[in-house]
Structures are given as structure tokens and as C-alpha cells.
């Protein structure tokens, strides 16, 4: 597992905390791969948020555990979650933002399909029982190039904006 520690202005990282957060990410992958919804749910705070790659939101440890139990016994049965921790940035001594990448490896595949790679933005918080996931947002990695201002897509967008403005399309006129 590779990781890059980035310090926030609020604190500097402590080696023990970094090691525990790295373990938390590894446990996240391991609980998924084991198909263990209870162990998976235990990694979250009671009031945590989980935004899935398709944009759906689940709130609370119980919801995450329930949803993943259905997934692990259903469409994701036998799958493995394979990934890397990319960075840890401490916002305060008790809160950090973690970025990682991961992909679900289905049992009939021998290699990870690039289209299934996701990046996780994870907020971890220190609790009485150690670091836990307070929020996670899981989004597909599908980078697109941003067109230069003089490129055709940019010129076309500006033209369409002028046409729409001229005809009052797409604007709230109740001001």
C-alpha cells in the first residue's frame, strides 16, 4: 500500500495515527474481500455518510452494513476490493481526509478493468475506539480533458450560450 502524507495547517501527522489510518484503509479492503458486512460496518461511525459511485447516499453504520450485506450475498458475492491508499491530510489532530483508489475484482476476472477504478475521498475521525470512517464519497475515475478556450468545443459552447441568451432560453426571467 502506498501512501503520501500531506500535512494540513491544523496539525502535523503523528506516526501512530498514520499507521492506524493505513490499517483502517487496509481493513476496509479486507472486510469487503471477506464479504464480512459486520466487519465492514464496524469501520464506520454511527452517523457516517456513504456516497456510492452512482451518487446514492446511505446514512449511518447500520445502513452501510445492511446495504453491503445484500451486495456481498448478491451481485458482489466473492468479489475482492483491491486498492491503494494515496494520501492522508490531517485537518485537525482528530480529523483527516484520506484519498485512495480501489476497484472491485469479480471472481471470474484475473485483472482489474480500468473502467471500474474508483477514487474514494474519506473523512476519518478519531473515536474512543480508534480511527473510523465518518464519510466516504466513491467516484469512478474517468478523467476527461478540459478543452482549451480556443478549441472547437469551447467555441461551440460560447456560441450556444449567446444564442440561448438572445432567445431567453434556460434563464430565470422572474428576477
C-alpha positions in Angstrom: 0.0 0.0 0.0 1.5 3.3 -1.0 0.7 6.5 0.9 1.7 10.1 0.8 1.2 12.1 4.0 0.2 15.7 3.5 0.0 17.9 6.5 -2.8 20.4 7.0 -2.3 23.7 8.8 -4.0 22.4 11.9 -1.5 19.8 12.9 1.3 17.7 11.9 0.9 14.0 11.4 1.8 11.5 14.1 3.3 8.2 13.1 0.9 6.2 15.2 -2.1 7.9 13.8 -0.8 7.4 10.3 -0.2 3.7 10.8 -3.7 3.3 12.3 -5.4 5.2 9.4 -3.4 3.0 6.9 -4.7 -0.1 8.8 -8.2 1.3 8.6 -8.0 1.5 4.8 -6.5 -2.0 4.6 -9.3 -3.3 6.9 -11.8 -1.6 4.6 -10.4 -3.6 1.6 -10.1 -6.8 3.7 -13.7 -6.7 5.1 -15.0 -6.3 1.6 -12.9 -9.1 0.2 -14.0 -11.4 3.1 -17.6 -10.5 2.3 -18.0 -9.6 6.0 -20.7 -6.9 6.3 -20.4 -6.7 10.1 -16.6 -6.1 10.0 -17.2 -3.6 7.1 -19.9 -1.7 9.1 -17.6 -1.6 12.2 -15.2 0.6 10.3 -17.7 3.5 10.2 -19.0 5.9 12.8 -22.7 5.5 13.9 -23.6 8.7 12.0 -21.4 8.2 8.9 -22.3 9.1 5.3 -21.6 6.9 2.3 -21.9 8.2 -1.2 -21.7 5.4 -3.7 -20.2 5.6 -7.2 -23.7 6.1 -8.7 -24.4 9.0 -6.4 -26.8 7.3 -4.0 -26.4 8.2 -0.3 -26.6 6.0 2.7 -26.5 7.4 6.2 -25.4 5.6 9.3 -23.3 2.5 10.1 -26.4 0.2 10.1 -27.4 1.3 6.6 -23.8 0.6 5.3 -23.8 -2.8 6.9 -27.2 -3.7 5.6 -26.5 -2.5 2.1 -23.2 -4.3 1.9 -24.6 -7.5 3.4 -27.0 -7.5 0.5 -24.2 -6.8 -2.0 -21.8 -9.4 -0.5 -24.5 -12.1 -0.6 -25.8 -10.9 -4.0 -24.2 -9.2 -7.0 -20.8 -8.8 -5.4 -20.6 -12.2 -3.8 -17.0 -13.5 -4.0 -15.6 -10.2 -5.1 -12.4 -8.6 -3.8 -11.7 -4.9 -3.3 -8.2 -4.1 -4.5 -6.7 -0.7 -4.0 -4.1 1.8 -2.7 -4.1 4.5 -0.1 -2.9 7.6 -1.9 -2.8 10.3 0.8 -3.6 11.4 4.3 -4.1 15.0 5.2 -4.7 15.9 8.8 -7.2 18.8 9.2 -7.1 18.6 13.0 -5.5 16.2 15.4 -8.7 14.2 15.3 -9.9 14.5 11.7 -8.1 13.6 8.4 -9.0 13.5 4.7 -7.9 10.3 3.1 -7.7 9.6 -0.7 -7.5 6.1 -2.1 -8.2 4.3 -5.2 -9.8 0.9 -5.4 -11.7 -1.4 -7.8 -13.9 -4.4 -7.4 -12.4 -7.6 -8.8 -15.1 -10.0 -9.6 -14.3 -13.7 -9.1 -14.4 -14.6 -12.8 -11.8 -11.9 -13.7 -8.0 -12.2 -13.4 -7.3 -8.5 -13.9 -9.0 -5.2 -12.9 -10.9 -3.5 -15.6 -9.8 0.2 -15.9 -13.4 1.3 -16.2 -14.2 0.1 -12.7 -11.4 2.1 -10.9 -12.9 4.4 -8.3 -11.4 7.1 -6.1 -12.5 7.3 -2.5 -12.5 10.6 -0.6 -12.8 9.5 3.0 -13.1 11.7 6.1 -11.8 9.7 9.1 -12.3 10.8 12.7 -10.7 9.7 16.0 -13.2 8.0 18.2 -12.9 6.3 21.6 -12.3 3.0 19.8 -9.7 4.4 17.3 -10.0 6.0 13.8 -13.3 5.4 12.0 -14.8 6.5 8.7 -17.1 9.5 9.2 -17.9 10.0 5.5 -16.9 8.4 2.2 -17.5 9.5 -1.4 -16.7 6.9 -4.0 -16.5 8.2 -7.6 -15.4 6.5 -10.8 -12.0 7.5 -12.2 -12.9 8.7 -15.7 -10.8 11.7 -16.4 -11.7 14.0 -19.3 -9.5 16.6 -20.8 -10.6 20.2 -20.3 -10.7 21.8 -23.7 -8.6 24.9 -24.3 -10.6 28.2 -24.6 -9.9 28.4 -28.3 -10.8 24.7 -29.0 -13.9 23.8 -31.0 -16.0 22.6 -28.0 -15.3 25.8 -26.2 -16.1 28.0 -29.2 -19.3 26.0 -29.8 -20.3 26.3 -26.1 -19.9 30.1 -26.2 -21.9 30.3 -29.5 -24.7 28.2 -28.0 -24.7 30.4 -24.8 -25.1 33.6 -27.0 -28.0 32.0 -28.9 -29.7 30.8 -25.7 -29.2 34.3 -24.2 -30.6 36.0 -27.2 -33.8 33.8 -27.1 -34.1 33.8 -23.3 -33.6 30.0 -23.2 -32.5 28.5 -19.9 -32.6 31.6 -17.9 -34.8 32.5 -15.0 -36.6 35.6 -16.1 -38.5 36.2 -12.8 -35.9 38.5 -11.4 
